[in-house]
C-alpha cells in the first residue's frame, strides 16, 4: 500500500519558506533535494498547490506588497 503524504497548507508552507530566505526557484530546488526539507512540505509546490500558485516570487515571499 502506498502511504499518502499529508502536506501543510499553502499558507503554512509559504510562511516557513519565507523564513528560509531563498532567493530563487533554483535555491528552492537545492533545498527541496536536501535533508533539511520537512516531509510535510512538497518538493513541487507549484504542482501540489496549483490552485493557489501565483509564481515563485510569491511562494518565496519576494513579492513587494
C-alpha positions in Angstrom: 0.0 0.0 0.0 1.2 3.5 -0.8 1.5 5.9 2.1 -0.1 9.2 1.3 1.9 12.3 2.4 -0.1 15.0 4.0 1.3 18.4 3.3 0.9 21.6 5.3 -1.5 24.2 3.9 -0.2 26.5 1.2 -0.2 29.4 3.6 1.7 27.5 6.3 4.3 26.4 3.7 4.7 29.9 2.4 5.3 31.2 6.0 8.1 28.6 6.5 9.6 29.2 3.1 9.7 32.9 3.7 11.8 32.4 6.8 14.3 30.4 4.7 15.2 33.5 2.7 15.6 31.6 -0.5 16.1 33.9 -3.4 15.1 31.8 -6.5 13.4 28.6 -7.6 16.9 27.3 -8.2 17.7 27.8 -4.4 14.3 26.2 -3.6 15.3 23.2 -5.8 18.5 22.7 -3.9 16.7 23.0 -0.6 13.9 20.6 -1.8 16.5 18.0 -2.6 18.3 18.4 0.7 17.7 16.6 4.0 16.6 20.0 5.5 13.2 20.0 3.8 10.5 18.5 6.1 8.4 15.7 4.6 5.2 17.7 5.0 6.4 20.3 2.5 6.2 19.3 -1.1 9.2 19.5 -3.4 7.0 20.6 -6.2 4.7 23.2 -4.6 3.6 24.6 -8.0 2.0 21.2 -8.7 0.6 20.4 -5.3 -0.9 23.9 -4.7 -1.7 24.6 -8.4 -5.0 26.3 -7.4 -3.2 28.8 -5.1 0.0 29.1 -7.1 0.9 32.7 -8.1 4.5 32.1 -9.1 7.9 31.7 -7.5 8.3 35.2 -6.2 5.0 34.9 -4.3 5.9 31.5 -3.0 9.3 32.5 -1.8 7.9 35.7 -0.2 9.7 38.1 -2.5 6.6 39.9 -3.8 6.6 43.5 -2.7 3.3 44.4 -1.0 
